[in-house]
Amino acid sequence: MSTTTTTTTTTLTATPRVLSVAKSTMHSPSKTPVPSITLIADLGVAGDCHAGKTIQHFFPQQQNNPTGTNLRQVHLVPAETLREVSQQGSPGVPLTAGQIGENVTTEGIELAGLPRGTEVHFGDSEAVIVLTGVREPGPGLDRVRAGLREEFLGISRRWAGVMGVVTQGGEVRPGMGITLVKPGRIEALPVV
């Protein structure tokens, strides 16, 4: 008598999506979650302190090149990164969306592994961001929580999200799906 055993494997595949959106009119380590943001081509997030054609970040980029092209119009961070750092850091003190200054908190995408020039398309909106680089964990993270910069440096990726520029404007809100279009030439994201 022969016995057949069947094993069922379930793979959970999260559909890439927007978990949260945030902005701030003031330069501070955190941004406030809002119901939606409006992306403006060649500028960034409407009403956000980092919107502009030229560099809007204080250190060190703006001091070294105040008229340089703003490659950091929009900051994106995967929720998975926030969870990973939260598990390593202060127990019971999870990081929340917008807390490390991101405009868009995503879910289901490993952003830092994408090539430079990847287009990020948002749901039924016409909004498109093109990725320009990764954000190195800076000292401002310690203003969010003491030791947070070291917690980010302790994870294998050593980054605090990715940066991009808006090539096509539109509204972005939580729950929207995300579609990625990779460039023909594969180049790793530099630190910007």
C-alpha positions as a printed Julia matrix, in Angstrom:
192×3 Matrix{Float64}:
  0.0    0.0     0.0
  1.43   3.32   -1.08
  0.9    6.57    0.77
  1.18   9.92   -0.93
  1.92  13.01    1.1
  1.09  16.41   -0.25
  2.68  19.53    1.15
  1.03  22.85    0.57
  3.19  25.95    0.66
  1.61  29.35    0.99
  3.56  32.37   -0.15
  2.34  35.74    1.02
  2.91  38.37   -1.59
  2.09  41.87   -0.51
  0.91  44.14   -3.25
  3.21  47.16   -3.17
  1.26  50.1    -1.8
  1.35  53.45   -0.04
  0.89  52.97    3.69
  1.04  56.65    4.71
  1.88  60.12    3.39
  3.26  63.07    5.35
  4.63  66.6     4.98
  5.96  69.5     7.04
  6.33  73.2     6.35
  9.28  73.39    8.78
 12.69  71.7     8.73
 12.37  69.14   11.51
 13.24  65.44   11.83
  9.59  64.34   11.55
  6.68  65.06    9.22
  2.96  65.01   10.02
  0.81  62.29    8.4
 -1.95  63.77    6.22
 -4.85  62.26    4.21
 -3.07  62.97    0.9
 -0.15  64.86   -0.64
  0.06  66.6    -3.98
  3.21  66.06   -6.01
  4.28  68.91   -8.27
  6.57  68.14  -11.23
 10.15  69.39  -10.8
  9.39  70.68   -7.27
  8.27  67.94   -4.87
  5.45  67.8    -2.32
  3.18  70.87   -2.25
  3.49  72.6     1.12
  6.59  70.65    2.21
  9.76  72.44    3.28
 11.91  70.31    0.95
 10.0   71.23   -2.23
 12.03  73.22   -4.74
 14.17  72.97   -7.86
 17.34  73.69   -5.9
 18.66  72.0    -2.75
 16.4   72.57    0.26
 18.22  70.42    2.83
 20.42  72.25    5.31
 23.49  70.08    5.89
 25.87  69.62    4.14
 24.4   69.77    0.65
 22.96  73.27    0.78
 26.04  74.9     2.28
 28.37  73.28   -0.25
 26.17  73.92   -3.31
 23.17  76.21   -2.59
 22.1   76.37   -6.25
 22.51  72.64   -6.95
 19.66  70.56   -8.35
 17.37  69.18   -5.64
 17.66  65.4    -5.91
 15.83  65.04   -2.57
 12.37  66.39   -3.39
 10.53  63.35   -2.0
 11.65  60.96    0.74
 10.31  57.37    0.69
 10.77  54.76    3.44
  9.47  51.18    3.55
  7.36  50.32    6.6
  9.45  47.15    6.8
 12.53  49.25    7.6
 10.67  51.13   10.34
  9.6   47.78   11.83
 13.1   46.31   11.63
 14.7   49.3    13.36
 11.89  49.36   15.95
 12.57  45.71   16.83
 16.3   46.38   17.31
 15.91  49.61   19.23
 13.99  50.69   22.28
 11.5   47.93   23.14
  7.9   49.1    23.11
  8.73  52.3    21.2
  7.94  51.59   17.53
  8.7   54.13   14.83
  5.61  55.52   13.15
  5.0   56.74    9.61
  6.5   60.18    8.99
  8.57  60.07   12.16
 11.95  59.96   10.37
 10.95  62.64    7.87
  9.59  60.58    5.01
  6.87  61.89    2.71
  5.76  58.44    1.59
  5.81  55.28    3.7
  5.54  52.24    1.44
  4.77  48.59    2.07
  5.84  45.58    0.01
  8.85  47.13   -1.78
 12.57  46.88   -1.02
 13.32  50.42   -2.2
 17.08  50.57   -1.61
 17.65  47.6    -3.92
 16.1   49.38   -6.88
 18.31  50.98   -9.53
 18.79  54.71   -9.94
 16.22  56.07  -12.35
 13.44  53.66  -11.32
 10.02  55.25  -11.84
  7.54  54.92   -8.98
  3.94  55.22  -10.29
  1.1   55.71   -7.81
 -2.25  53.93   -8.28
 -4.8   55.65  -10.47
 -2.98  58.98  -10.11
 -0.67  60.23  -12.82
  1.97  61.0   -10.16
  5.47  59.66  -10.86
  8.66  59.92   -8.81
 12.06  58.92  -10.21
 14.51  57.54   -7.64
 17.79  59.47   -7.36
 19.55  57.91   -4.37
 19.55  56.63   -0.81
 19.45  58.7     2.35
 22.32  58.06    4.74
 21.18  58.07    8.39
 21.99  61.57    9.66
 22.37  63.09   13.13
 18.83  64.51   13.01
 17.53  60.99   13.71
 18.82  61.32   17.27
 16.38  64.21   17.76
 13.56  61.74   17.08
 14.9   59.28   19.65
 18.3   59.13   21.38
 20.52  56.57   19.64
 18.25  56.18   16.58
 21.01  57.01   14.09
 23.12  54.16   15.5
 20.11  51.84   15.29
 19.83  52.62   11.57
 23.57  52.2    11.07
 23.26  48.82   12.79
 20.91  47.34   10.2
 22.52  45.67    7.22
 21.33  48.22    4.67
 22.69  51.3     6.54
 20.18  53.66    4.97
 17.16  55.66    6.06
 15.04  55.51    2.91
 15.4   56.62   -0.69
 15.05  60.01   -2.33
 13.46  60.98   -5.61
 12.3   63.79   -7.85
  8.8   64.36   -9.19
  8.58  64.0   -12.96
  4.79  63.97  -13.15
  2.46  65.59  -10.63
 -0.65  64.23   -9.0
 -2.25  63.21   -5.72
 -0.85  60.38   -3.55
 -2.81  58.92   -0.65
 -2.65  55.87    1.63
 -3.89  52.63    0.1
 -2.78  53.44   -3.45
 -0.99  50.68   -5.3
  2.55  51.23   -6.53
  3.96  50.18   -9.89
  7.69  50.25  -10.59
  9.27  50.84  -13.99
 12.98  50.07  -13.99
 15.37  51.87  -16.35
 17.18  50.09  -19.18
 20.56  50.85  -17.61
 21.06  49.38  -14.14
 22.99  51.66  -11.79
 22.98  51.39   -7.99
 21.43  54.21   -5.99
 24.14  56.56   -4.7
 23.96  58.46   -1.41
 22.31  61.85   -2.05
